[in-house]
Amino acid sequence: MGTDIVITANLEAGQEEILAKAENKIRDFEQKFSRFIETSELSQFNNSLATQETVSPMLASLLSEAKNYYLETAGIFDPTIIGSLEAAGYDRSFNQIIKGQALRSDRSFATRPKMTELEIAGRIINRPSEFRVDLGGLGKGYIIDYLTKNLFSSVHNYWISAGGDIIAAGHQENSAGWNIGVQNPHRPEKNIFSIKTGGQKLGIATSGIIKRYWGKDGHVLHHLIDPRHGRPVKNNILSVTAISSSALRADIFAKTILILGVEQGLNFIEQKKDSAAIIFTNDKNPIFSRQAPKFLNTYE
């Protein structure tokens, strides 16, 4: 999935096979839902000319989650911006992107089919012609929530991280809950805070422009597209760490805040009673939502 996935779990006798099952499920998930794999179910869905498709239960679930979060974020989370990602050069896995390439024209952006035109009835999907989606914006959060529900339901203490998307439950050894480091984007080798879970299950995700970017002639290009104009986000936010009730929810909220900008992003997250956020801007002083401080420890 283009990132490191780490699982730490306190397993009891007889639970050892959970880790192997989790690894197999992650590999299977990538093979089925990566847009960079031509034979994946997602690629076949995107390339099909049919306006009605019967898809696998998991793809139907992914599309349903995508539409629900599109509506909840008023269209800021929008997986139909796949054409804009391709125009920005993100048309292959990140480690294959050609550094220094220019922004290509994306003439299809304004006329692309919208998420609201997607109709889901069980496994039957009705969609307009030329409807395509990129599920990378929710894939990591979705799969670790899936593992939590389907493989780790009988495990009391565990921590799963997929490239910055995290779910943590229970306690680490000799500690009340888990302590999750939050990176300082101004000094990436340092953690500026740790998030204390206190034993509750929390989703934590960080979204930013400090790792996956490329550019040419002074123009920085990255994978976070503003769906309102189809170009990479350009504001003063470097990264956002969101805390919520699931990894998927945290993942999408972090992206949403970053795209909206500080003022609108804070207004958005303050409406979510189960969520909090820390915003890092070009200024070195982080900005906190009202609920964020209760989760934080400060490093010396």
Buried (B, 14 or more C-beta within 10 A) or exposed (E): BBBEBEBEBBBEEEBEEBEEEBEEBBEEBBEBBBBBBEEBBBBBBBEBEEEEBEBEEBBBBBBBBBBBBBEBBEBBBBBBBBBBBBBBBBBEBBEEBEEEEEBEEBEBBEEBBEBEEBEBEEBEBBBEEEBBBBBBBBBBBBBBBBBBEEBBEEBEBBBBBBBBBBBBBBBBEEEEBBBBEBBBBBEEEEBBBBBBBEBEBBBBBBBBBBBBBBBBEEEEBBBBBBBEEBBBBBBEBBBBBBBBBBBBBBBBBBBBBBBBBBEBBBEBBBEBEBBBBBBBBEEEEBBBBEBBEEBBEEEE
